[in-house]
Amino acid sequence: MSNFLAISTVTAAINHLLEEIQTDIPGVKIHNKPLDIINSEPSANMLNLFLYHISYNTAYKTEFLPTRNSSGELVSRPKIGLDLHYLLTAYGTDNDDLLSQQILGSAIRIITENPILTKDIISDAIKSQEKVQFSDLPNDIQTIKLEPEMFSVEELTKVWSSFFQTNYRLSMAFQASVLLLDTKKQPKPPMPVKERLVYVKPIKQPVIIKIEPQNLEYSSDAQIKILGKNLQEDKTFVHIDDKKVEPPVSDIAHNKISIKIPSGLTAGIKKIKISHPIMLGLEPTEHQGANESNLGAFILSPKITKITPQEVNRGSILTVDFEPPILSNQQALLLVGDQTFVIEKHQKENNAINNVSIKISDEFPAGTYLLRLRVDGAESRLLVDDNPDSPTYLKYVEPYVKIK
């Protein structure tokens, strides 16, 4: 990259290059003047090189991304990539258009034969032009190329008439790119690197295929199995809703993880995923980011643990204990046979309850009824009689309440 003299140095280098026109038409003078000024001067054999526009180079636009940290300190020097747009105009003595065409033809030949401003051309221009003697453009690693710009007559005329309000003269447009300008401010030097370490690890995304069982009844020691691929890594975490668990290494295999459900889970549909943190270093430590699996799901059903009393009179209170506790933001229903009792929000004011009391109305039909608790769509299980000699074989028998 170059200092602030780079733009004028490029113009001086092109001037120096165009001096070769003397071999074709001796006595031609080269100027760098605005179009309205050069048009008002006495006619002579002249070639005017005018920088009429400067634009940011498209390829270097990303270099304007933030170069400072959150504290506003410079962390890297921005690169300013520029394209320089020139108009080359020829003038003949006594406004002889034939002469001006010859001068412009010679200039086009020179630029076509020298499409790159080499370090030698730039260095020679600096030596011959005192105004740019402190330019460091020859040290720039970026090559500056000269390329024609395909302007129509209307576009060229607009530059002359709209911008400079002067009569149009035969001209040629070309650009010099890309020019990199340097900035003065230096970022704070970072501390030297004590040791360079490179770690290569294959990316193996864990995949959940199946959760067993799909419907799990809550208990303090309930377990699930996660079946899938690439489940084992240096460190493996299981996320169930907002709970994060690290299973013992002995319970993890590449295609299966066995895990005891964490405490504090509520009943309902539970989302589950696997994550593998990135472990790097001589002594592997956890780094930012992780490989995460797809989402799986299973149902955690509530469990009715106690019914008080087992036989209840109409008009009396029935109390049902259950686990896990129900939170105030959960939807809960108690089903007595085919009758539904909504567990109202006011009964969950303590944020978590593990029992609920309902009043059996005087009109409730007497009989024996199965009890179910439904929380966020997950329903408690009913026990099936598996005794072949029983009159209720293969029927639901528990939990139940007798209403008298």
Contacts in CASP RR format, 6 or more apart in sequence:
PFRMAT RR
TARGET T0000
AUTHOR 0000-0000-0000
METHOD contacts of the structure
MODEL  1
MSNFLAISTVTAAINHLLEEIQTDIPGVKIHNKPLDIINSEPSANMLNLF
LYHISYNTAYKTEFLPTRNSSGELVSRPKIGLDLHYLLTAYGTDNDDLLS
QQILGSAIRIITENPILTKDIISDAIKSQEKVQFSDLPNDIQTIKLEPEM
FSVEELTKVWSSFFQTNYRLSMAFQASVLLLDTKKQPKPPMPVKERLVYV
KPIKQPVIIKIEPQNLEYSSDAQIKILGKNLQEDKTFVHIDDKKVEPPVS
DIAHNKISIKIPSGLTAGIKKIKISHPIMLGLEPTEHQGANESNLGAFIL
SPKITKITPQEVNRGSILTVDFEPPILSNQQALLLVGDQTFVIEKHQKEN
NAINNVSIKISDEFPAGTYLLRLRVDGAESRLLVDDNPDSPTYLKYVEPY
VKIK
1 79 0 8 1.000
1 80 0 8 1.000
1 140 0 8 1.000
1 142 0 8 1.000
1 180 0 8 1.000
1 181 0 8 1.000
1 182 0 8 1.000
2 9 0 8 1.000
2 135 0 8 1.000
2 136 0 8 1.000
2 137 0 8 1.000
2 139 0 8 1.000
2 140 0 8 1.000
2 179 0 8 1.000
2 180 0 8 1.000
2 181 0 8 1.000
2 182 0 8 1.000
3 134 0 8 1.000
3 135 0 8 1.000
3 136 0 8 1.000
3 181 0 8 1.000
3 182 0 8 1.000
4 181 0 8 1.000
5 132 0 8 1.000
5 134 0 8 1.000
5 135 0 8 1.000
5 136 0 8 1.000
5 137 0 8 1.000
6 135 0 8 1.000
6 137 0 8 1.000
6 140 0 8 1.000
6 179 0 8 1.000
6 180 0 8 1.000
6 181 0 8 1.000
7 51 0 8 1.000
7 54 0 8 1.000
7 82 0 8 1.000
7 84 0 8 1.000
7 179 0 8 1.000
7 181 0 8 1.000
8 131 0 8 1.000
8 132 0 8 1.000
8 135 0 8 1.000
9 122 0 8 1.000
9 125 0 8 1.000
9 126 0 8 1.000
9 132 0 8 1.000
9 135 0 8 1.000
9 137 0 8 1.000
10 84 0 8 1.000
10 117 0 8 1.000
10 122 0 8 1.000
10 137 0 8 1.000
10 144 0 8 1.000
10 176 0 8 1.000
10 179 0 8 1.000
11 32 0 8 1.000
11 49 0 8 1.000
11 51 0 8 1.000
11 84 0 8 1.000
11 86 0 8 1.000
12 125 0 8 1.000
12 126 0 8 1.000
12 128 0 8 1.000
12 129 0 8 1.000
12 131 0 8 1.000
12 132 0 8 1.000
13 117 0 8 1.000
13 121 0 8 1.000
13 122 0 8 1.000
13 125 0 8 1.000
13 137 0 8 1.000
14 49 0 8 1.000
14 86 0 8 1.000
14 111 0 8 1.000
14 117 0 8 1.000
14 146 0 8 1.000
14 176 0 8 1.000
15 30 0 8 1.000
15 32 0 8 1.000
15 49 0 8 1.000
15 125 0 8 1.000
15 129 0 8 1.000
16 121 0 8 1.000
16 124 0 8 1.000
16 125 0 8 1.000
16 128 0 8 1.000
16 129 0 8 1.000
17 110 0 8 1.000
17 111 0 8 1.000
17 114 0 8 1.000
17 117 0 8 1.000
17 121 0 8 1.000
17 125 0 8 1.000
18 30 0 8 1.000
18 47 0 8 1.000
18 49 0 8 1.000
18 107 0 8 1.000
18 110 0 8 1.000
18 111 0 8 1.000
19 30 0 8 1.000
20 110 0 8 1.000
21 28 0 8 1.000
21 30 0 8 1.000
21 47 0 8 1.000
21 103 0 8 1.000
21 106 0 8 1.000
21 107 0 8 1.000
21 110 0 8 1.000
22 28 0 8 1.000
24 102 0 8 1.000
24 106 0 8 1.000
24 109 0 8 1.000
25 45 0 8 1.000
25 99 0 8 1.000
25 102 0 8 1.000
25 103 0 8 1.000
25 106 0 8 1.000
27 45 0 8 1.000
28 45 0 8 1.000
28 46 0 8 1.000
28 47 0 8 1.000
28 103 0 8 1.000
28 106 0 8 1.000
29 44 0 8 1.000
29 45 0 8 1.000
29 46 0 8 1.000
29 47 0 8 1.000
30 46 0 8 1.000
30 47 0 8 1.000
30 48 0 8 1.000
30 49 0 8 1.000
31 38 0 8 1.000
31 46 0 8 1.000
31 47 0 8 1.000
31 48 0 8 1.000
31 49 0 8 1.000
32 48 0 8 1.000
32 49 0 8 1.000
32 50 0 8 1.000
32 51 0 8 1.000
33 41 0 8 1.000
33 48 0 8 1.000
33 50 0 8 1.000
34 50 0 8 1.000
34 164 0 8 1.000
35 48 0 8 1.000
35 50 0 8 1.000
35 52 0 8 1.000
35 87 0 8 1.000
35 89 0 8 1.000
35 159 0 8 1.000
35 160 0 8 1.000
35 163 0 8 1.000
35 164 0 8 1.000
35 166 0 8 1.000
35 169 0 8 1.000
36 164 0 8 1.000
36 165 0 8 1.000
36 166 0 8 1.000
38 46 0 8 1.000
38 48 0 8 1.000
38 50 0 8 1.000
38 89 0 8 1.000
38 91 0 8 1.000
39 166 0 8 1.000
39 167 0 8 1.000
39 169 0 8 1.000
40 166 0 8 1.000
43 91 0 8 1.000
43 92 0 8 1.000
43 93 0 8 1.000
43 94 0 8 1.000
43 95 0 8 1.000
44 91 0 8 1.000
44 92 0 8 1.000
44 93 0 8 1.000
45 91 0 8 1.000
45 92 0 8 1.000
45 93 0 8 1.000
45 99 0 8 1.000
45 103 0 8 1.000
46 90 0 8 1.000
46 91 0 8 1.000
46 92 0 8 1.000
46 103 0 8 1.000
47 88 0 8 1.000
47 89 0 8 1.000
47 90 0 8 1.000
47 91 0 8 1.000
47 103 0 8 1.000
47 104 0 8 1.000
47 107 0 8 1.000
48 87 0 8 1.000
48 88 0 8 1.000
48 89 0 8 1.000
48 90 0 8 1.000
48 91 0 8 1.000
49 86 0 8 1.000
49 87 0 8 1.000
49 88 0 8 1.000
50 86 0 8 1.000
50 87 0 8 1.000
50 88 0 8 1.000
50 89 0 8 1.000
51 84 0 8 1.000
51 85 0 8 1.000
51 86 0 8 1.000
52 85 0 8 1.000
52 86 0 8 1.000
52 87 0 8 1.000
52 159 0 8 1.000
52 163 0 8 1.000
53 85 0 8 1.000
54 82 0 8 1.000
54 83 0 8 1.000
54 84 0 8 1.000
54 85 0 8 1.000
55 82 0 8 1.000
55 83 0 8 1.000
55 85 0 8 1.000
56 80 0 8 1.000
56 81 0 8 1.000
56 82 0 8 1.000
56 83 0 8 1.000
57 81 0 8 1.000
57 82 0 8 1.000
57 83 0 8 1.000
57 177 0 8 1.000
57 178 0 8 1.000
57 179 0 8 1.000
59 178 0 8 1.000
60 79 0 8 1.000
60 80 0 8 1.000
60 81 0 8 1.000
60 178 0 8 1.000
60 180 0 8 1.000
63 78 0 8 1.000
63 79 0 8 1.000
63 80 0 8 1.000
63 81 0 8 1.000
64 78 0 8 1.000
67 74 0 8 1.000
67 75 0 8 1.000
67 76 0 8 1.000
67 77 0 8 1.000
67 78 0 8 1.000
67 187 0 8 1.000
68 74 0 8 1.000
68 75 0 8 1.000
69 75 0 8 1.000
73 187 0 8 1.000
73 188 0 8 1.000
74 185 0 8 1.000
74 186 0 8 1.000
74 187 0 8 1.000
74 188 0 8 1.000
75 187 0 8 1.000
75 188 0 8 1.000
76 187 0 8 1.000
77 182 0 8 1.000
77 183 0 8 1.000
77 185 0 8 1.000
77 186 0 8 1.000
77 187 0 8 1.000
78 183 0 8 1.000
79 180 0 8 1.000
80 180 0 8 1.000
80 181 0 8 1.000
80 182 0 8 1.000
80 183 0 8 1.000
81 178 0 8 1.000
81 179 0 8 1.000
81 180 0 8 1.000
81 181 0 8 1.000
82 177 0 8 1.000
82 178 0 8 1.000
82 179 0 8 1.000
82 180 0 8 1.000
82 181 0 8 1.000
83 175 0 8 1.000
83 176 0 8 1.000
83 177 0 8 1.000
83 178 0 8 1.000
83 179 0 8 1.000
84 175 0 8 1.000
84 176 0 8 1.000
84 177 0 8 1.000
84 179 0 8 1.000
85 149 0 8 1.000
85 173 0 8 1.000
85 174 0 8 1.000
85 175 0 8 1.000
86 173 0 8 1.000
86 174 0 8 1.000
86 175 0 8 1.000
86 176 0 8 1.000
87 156 0 8 1.000
87 159 0 8 1.000
87 171 0 8 1.000
87 172 0 8 1.000
87 173 0 8 1.000
88 104 0 8 1.000
88 107 0 8 1.000
88 108 0 8 1.000
88 111 0 8 1.000
88 171 0 8 1.000
88 172 0 8 1.000
88 173 0 8 1.000
88 174 0 8 1.000
89 104 0 8 1.000
89 169 0 8 1.000
89 170 0 8 1.000
89 171 0 8 1.000
89 172 0 8 1.000
90 99 0 8 1.000
90 100 0 8 1.000
90 101 0 8 1.000
90 102 0 8 1.000
90 103 0 8 1.000
90 104 0 8 1.000
90 105 0 8 1.000
90 107 0 8 1.000
90 169 0 8 1.000
90 170 0 8 1.000
91 100 0 8 1.000
91 103 0 8 1.000
91 169 0 8 1.000
92 99 0 8 1.000
92 100 0 8 1.000
92 103 0 8 1.000
93 99 0 8 1.000
97 170 0 8 1.000
100 169 0 8 1.000
100 170 0 8 1.000
101 170 0 8 1.000
104 170 0 8 1.000
104 171 0 8 1.000
104 172 0 8 1.000
107 172 0 8 1.000
108 172 0 8 1.000
111 146 0 8 1.000
111 174 0 8 1.000
114 121 0 8 1.000
114 146 0 8 1.000
115 145 0 8 1.000
115 146 0 8 1.000
115 147 0 8 1.000
116 143 0 8 1.000
116 144 0 8 1.000
116 145 0 8 1.000
116 146 0 8 1.000
117 143 0 8 1.000
117 144 0 8 1.000
117 145 0 8 1.000
117 146 0 8 1.000
117 176 0 8 1.000
119 138 0 8 1.000
122 135 0 8 1.000
122 137 0 8 1.000
122 138 0 8 1.000
123 138 0 8 1.000
125 132 0 8 1.000
126 132 0 8 1.000
126 133 0 8 1.000
126 135 0 8 1.000
126 137 0 8 1.000
126 138 0 8 1.000
127 133 0 8 1.000
140 180 0 8 1.000
142 178 0 8 1.000
142 179 0 8 1.000
142 180 0 8 1.000
144 176 0 8 1.000
144 177 0 8 1.000
144 178 0 8 1.000
144 179 0 8 1.000
145 176 0 8 1.000
145 177 0 8 1.000
145 178 0 8 1.000
146 174 0 8 1.000
146 175 0 8 1.000
146 176 0 8 1.000
147 174 0 8 1.000
147 175 0 8 1.000
147 177 0 8 1.000
148 172 0 8 1.000
148 173 0 8 1.000
148 174 0 8 1.000
149 173 0 8 1.000
149 174 0 8 1.000
149 175 0 8 1.000
151 173 0 8 1.000
156 168 0 8 1.000
156 171 0 8 1.000
156 173 0 8 1.000
157 168 0 8 1.000
160 166 0 8 1.000
160 167 0 8 1.000
160 168 0 8 1.000
160 169 0 8 1.000
160 171 0 8 1.000
161 168 0 8 1.000
197 281 0 8 1.000
197 282 0 8 1.000
199 280 0 8 1.000
199 281 0 8 1.000
201 278 0 8 1.000
201 280 0 8 1.000
203 291 0 8 1.000
204 230 0 8 1.000
204 233 0 8 1.000
204 276 0 8 1.000
204 291 0 8 1.000
205 230 0 8 1.000
205 291 0 8 1.000
205 292 0 8 1.000
205 293 0 8 1.000
206 228 0 8 1.000
206 229 0 8 1.000
206 230 0 8 1.000
206 231 0 8 1.000
206 233 0 8 1.000
206 236 0 8 1.000
206 274 0 8 1.000
206 275 0 8 1.000
206 276 0 8 1.000
206 291 0 8 1.000
206 292 0 8 1.000
206 293 0 8 1.000
207 228 0 8 1.000
207 229 0 8 1.000
207 230 0 8 1.000
207 293 0 8 1.000
207 294 0 8 1.000
208 226 0 8 1.000
208 227 0 8 1.000
208 228 0 8 1.000
208 272 0 8 1.000
208 273 0 8 1.000
208 274 0 8 1.000
208 293 0 8 1.000
208 294 0 8 1.000
208 295 0 8 1.000
208 296 0 8 1.000
209 227 0 8 1.000
209 228 0 8 1.000
209 229 0 8 1.000
210 226 0 8 1.000
210 227 0 8 1.000
210 228 0 8 1.000
211 224 0 8 1.000
211 225 0 8 1.000
211 226 0 8 1.000
211 227 0 8 1.000
211 272 0 8 1.000
211 296 0 8 1.000
211 297 0 8 1.000
211 298 0 8 1.000
212 224 0 8 1.000
212 225 0 8 1.000
212 227 0 8 1.000
213 224 0 8 1.000
213 298 0 8 1.000
214 298 0 8 1.000
214 299 0 8 1.000
215 298 0 8 1.000
215 299 0 8 1.000
215 301 0 8 1.000
216 222 0 8 1.000
216 224 0 8 1.000
216 261 0 8 1.000
216 298 0 8 1.000
216 299 0 8 1.000
216 300 0 8 1.000
216 301 0 8 1.000
217 301 0 8 1.000
217 303 0 8 1.000
217 380 0 8 1.000
217 381 0 8 1.000
218 265 0 8 1.000
218 267 0 8 1.000
218 300 0 8 1.000
218 301 0 8 1.000
218 302 0 8 1.000
218 303 0 8 1.000
218 323 0 8 1.000
218 324 0 8 1.000
219 303 0 8 1.000
219 323 0 8 1.000
220 263 0 8 1.000
221 260 0 8 1.000
222 260 0 8 1.000
222 261 0 8 1.000
222 300 0 8 1.000
223 258 0 8 1.000
223 259 0 8 1.000
223 260 0 8 1.000
223 261 0 8 1.000
224 258 0 8 1.000
224 259 0 8 1.000
224 261 0 8 1.000
224 298 0 8 1.000
225 256 0 8 1.000
225 257 0 8 1.000
225 258 0 8 1.000
225 259 0 8 1.000
226 238 0 8 1.000
226 256 0 8 1.000
226 257 0 8 1.000
226 258 0 8 1.000
226 259 0 8 1.000
226 272 0 8 1.000
226 274 0 8 1.000
227 255 0 8 1.000
227 256 0 8 1.000
228 255 0 8 1.000
228 256 0 8 1.000
229 254 0 8 1.000
229 255 0 8 1.000
230 254 0 8 1.000
231 252 0 8 1.000
231 253 0 8 1.000
231 254 0 8 1.000
231 255 0 8 1.000
231 256 0 8 1.000
231 257 0 8 1.000
231 274 0 8 1.000
231 293 0 8 1.000
232 252 0 8 1.000
232 253 0 8 1.000
232 254 0 8 1.000
233 276 0 8 1.000
233 279 0 8 1.000
233 291 0 8 1.000
234 276 0 8 1.000
234 279 0 8 1.000
234 284 0 8 1.000
235 246 0 8 1.000
235 276 0 8 1.000
235 277 0 8 1.000
235 279 0 8 1.000
235 286 0 8 1.000
236 246 0 8 1.000
236 247 0 8 1.000
236 252 0 8 1.000
236 257 0 8 1.000
236 274 0 8 1.000
236 275 0 8 1.000
236 276 0 8 1.000
237 244 0 8 1.000
237 245 0 8 1.000
237 246 0 8 1.000
237 274 0 8 1.000
237 275 0 8 1.000
237 276 0 8 1.000
237 277 0 8 1.000
238 244 0 8 1.000
238 245 0 8 1.000
238 246 0 8 1.000
238 247 0 8 1.000
238 257 0 8 1.000
238 259 0 8 1.000
238 272 0 8 1.000
238 273 0 8 1.000
238 274 0 8 1.000
239 245 0 8 1.000
239 272 0 8 1.000
239 273 0 8 1.000
239 274 0 8 1.000
239 275 0 8 1.000
240 261 0 8 1.000
240 262 0 8 1.000
240 265 0 8 1.000
240 270 0 8 1.000
240 271 0 8 1.000
240 272 0 8 1.000
241 265 0 8 1.000
241 270 0 8 1.000
241 271 0 8 1.000
243 262 0 8 1.000
243 264 0 8 1.000
243 265 0 8 1.000
245 259 0 8 1.000
245 262 0 8 1.000
247 257 0 8 1.000
247 258 0 8 1.000
247 259 0 8 1.000
251 257 0 8 1.000
251 258 0 8 1.000
251 259 0 8 1.000
257 274 0 8 1.000
261 300 0 8 1.000
264 324 0 8 1.000
265 300 0 8 1.000
265 324 0 8 1.000
266 300 0 8 1.000
266 324 0 8 1.000
266 325 0 8 1.000
266 326 0 8 1.000
266 327 0 8 1.000
266 330 0 8 1.000
266 375 0 8 1.000
266 376 0 8 1.000
267 300 0 8 1.000
267 301 0 8 1.000
267 302 0 8 1.000
267 324 0 8 1.000
267 326 0 8 1.000
267 330 0 8 1.000
267 375 0 8 1.000
267 376 0 8 1.000
267 378 0 8 1.000
268 299 0 8 1.000
268 300 0 8 1.000
268 301 0 8 1.000
268 375 0 8 1.000
268 376 0 8 1.000
268 377 0 8 1.000
268 378 0 8 1.000
269 297 0 8 1.000
269 298 0 8 1.000
269 299 0 8 1.000
269 300 0 8 1.000
269 376 0 8 1.000
269 377 0 8 1.000
269 378 0 8 1.000
270 297 0 8 1.000
270 298 0 8 1.000
270 299 0 8 1.000
270 300 0 8 1.000
271 295 0 8 1.000
271 296 0 8 1.000
271 297 0 8 1.000
272 295 0 8 1.000
272 296 0 8 1.000
272 297 0 8 1.000
272 298 0 8 1.000
273 292 0 8 1.000
273 293 0 8 1.000
273 294 0 8 1.000
273 295 0 8 1.000
273 296 0 8 1.000
274 292 0 8 1.000
274 293 0 8 1.000
275 290 0 8 1.000
275 291 0 8 1.000
275 292 0 8 1.000
275 293 0 8 1.000
276 290 0 8 1.000
276 291 0 8 1.000
276 292 0 8 1.000
277 286 0 8 1.000
277 287 0 8 1.000
277 289 0 8 1.000
277 290 0 8 1.000
278 286 0 8 1.000
278 287 0 8 1.000
278 288 0 8 1.000
278 289 0 8 1.000
278 290 0 8 1.000
278 291 0 8 1.000
279 285 0 8 1.000
279 286 0 8 1.000
279 287 0 8 1.000
280 287 0 8 1.000
299 377 0 8 1.000
299 378 0 8 1.000
300 324 0 8 1.000
300 378 0 8 1.000
301 378 0 8 1.000
301 379 0 8 1.000
301 380 0 8 1.000
301 381 0 8 1.000
302 322 0 8 1.000
302 323 0 8 1.000
302 324 0 8 1.000
302 326 0 8 1.000
302 373 0 8 1.000
302 375 0 8 1.000
302 378 0 8 1.000
302 379 0 8 1.000
302 380 0 8 1.000
303 322 0 8 1.000
303 323 0 8 1.000
303 380 0 8 1.000
303 381 0 8 1.000
304 320 0 8 1.000
304 321 0 8 1.000
304 322 0 8 1.000
304 371 0 8 1.000
304 372 0 8 1.000
304 373 0 8 1.000
304 380 0 8 1.000
304 399 0 8 1.000
305 321 0 8 1.000
305 322 0 8 1.000
305 323 0 8 1.000
306 320 0 8 1.000
306 321 0 8 1.000
306 355 0 8 1.000
307 318 0 8 1.000
307 319 0 8 1.000
307 320 0 8 1.000
307 321 0 8 1.000
307 371 0 8 1.000
307 399 0 8 1.000
307 400 0 8 1.000
307 401 0 8 1.000
308 318 0 8 1.000
308 319 0 8 1.000
308 320 0 8 1.000
308 321 0 8 1.000
309 318 0 8 1.000
310 401 0 8 1.000
310 402 0 8 1.000
311 401 0 8 1.000
311 402 0 8 1.000
311 403 0 8 1.000
311 404 0 8 1.000
312 318 0 8 1.000
312 360 0 8 1.000
312 401 0 8 1.000
312 402 0 8 1.000
312 403 0 8 1.000
312 404 0 8 1.000
313 360 0 8 1.000
313 403 0 8 1.000
313 404 0 8 1.000
314 360 0 8 1.000
314 361 0 8 1.000
314 362 0 8 1.000
314 363 0 8 1.000
314 364 0 8 1.000
314 366 0 8 1.000
314 403 0 8 1.000
314 404 0 8 1.000
315 359 0 8 1.000
315 360 0 8 1.000
315 361 0 8 1.000
315 362 0 8 1.000
315 364 0 8 1.000
316 359 0 8 1.000
316 360 0 8 1.000
317 357 0 8 1.000
317 358 0 8 1.000
317 359 0 8 1.000
317 360 0 8 1.000
318 336 0 8 1.000
318 357 0 8 1.000
318 358 0 8 1.000
318 359 0 8 1.000
318 360 0 8 1.000
318 401 0 8 1.000
319 355 0 8 1.000
319 356 0 8 1.000
319 357 0 8 1.000
320 334 0 8 1.000
320 355 0 8 1.000
320 356 0 8 1.000
320 357 0 8 1.000
320 358 0 8 1.000
320 371 0 8 1.000
320 373 0 8 1.000
321 354 0 8 1.000
321 355 0 8 1.000
322 354 0 8 1.000
322 355 0 8 1.000
322 356 0 8 1.000
322 373 0 8 1.000
322 380 0 8 1.000
323 354 0 8 1.000
324 354 0 8 1.000
325 352 0 8 1.000
325 353 0 8 1.000
325 354 0 8 1.000
326 332 0 8 1.000
326 343 0 8 1.000
326 348 0 8 1.000
326 352 0 8 1.000
326 353 0 8 1.000
326 354 0 8 1.000
326 356 0 8 1.000
326 375 0 8 1.000
327 348 0 8 1.000
327 351 0 8 1.000
327 352 0 8 1.000
328 345 0 8 1.000
328 348 0 8 1.000
328 349 0 8 1.000
328 351 0 8 1.000
328 352 0 8 1.000
330 348 0 8 1.000
330 375 0 8 1.000
330 376 0 8 1.000
331 375 0 8 1.000
331 376 0 8 1.000
331 377 0 8 1.000
332 342 0 8 1.000
332 343 0 8 1.000
332 348 0 8 1.000
332 356 0 8 1.000
332 373 0 8 1.000
332 374 0 8 1.000
332 375 0 8 1.000
332 376 0 8 1.000
333 340 0 8 1.000
333 341 0 8 1.000
333 342 0 8 1.000
333 343 0 8 1.000
333 373 0 8 1.000
333 374 0 8 1.000
334 340 0 8 1.000
334 341 0 8 1.000
334 343 0 8 1.000
334 356 0 8 1.000
334 358 0 8 1.000
334 371 0 8 1.000
334 372 0 8 1.000
334 373 0 8 1.000
334 374 0 8 1.000
335 341 0 8 1.000
335 371 0 8 1.000
335 372 0 8 1.000
335 373 0 8 1.000
335 374 0 8 1.000
336 358 0 8 1.000
336 360 0 8 1.000
336 369 0 8 1.000
336 371 0 8 1.000
336 401 0 8 1.000
336 403 0 8 1.000
337 369 0 8 1.000
337 370 0 8 1.000
337 371 0 8 1.000
337 372 0 8 1.000
339 364 0 8 1.000
339 369 0 8 1.000
341 358 0 8 1.000
343 356 0 8 1.000
347 353 0 8 1.000
347 356 0 8 1.000
347 357 0 8 1.000
360 403 0 8 1.000
364 403 0 8 1.000
365 403 0 8 1.000
366 403 0 8 1.000
366 404 0 8 1.000
367 402 0 8 1.000
367 403 0 8 1.000
367 404 0 8 1.000
368 400 0 8 1.000
368 401 0 8 1.000
368 402 0 8 1.000
368 403 0 8 1.000
369 400 0 8 1.000
369 401 0 8 1.000
369 402 0 8 1.000
369 403 0 8 1.000
370 382 0 8 1.000
370 396 0 8 1.000
370 398 0 8 1.000
370 399 0 8 1.000
370 400 0 8 1.000
371 380 0 8 1.000
371 399 0 8 1.000
371 400 0 8 1.000
371 401 0 8 1.000
372 379 0 8 1.000
372 380 0 8 1.000
372 382 0 8 1.000
373 379 0 8 1.000
373 380 0 8 1.000
374 380 0 8 1.000
382 396 0 8 1.000
382 397 0 8 1.000
382 398 0 8 1.000
382 399 0 8 1.000
383 396 0 8 1.000
383 397 0 8 1.000
383 398 0 8 1.000
383 399 0 8 1.000
384 394 0 8 1.000
384 395 0 8 1.000
384 396 0 8 1.000
384 397 0 8 1.000
385 392 0 8 1.000
385 393 0 8 1.000
385 394 0 8 1.000
385 395 0 8 1.000
385 396 0 8 1.000
385 397 0 8 1.000
386 393 0 8 1.000
386 394 0 8 1.000
387 393 0 8 1.000
END
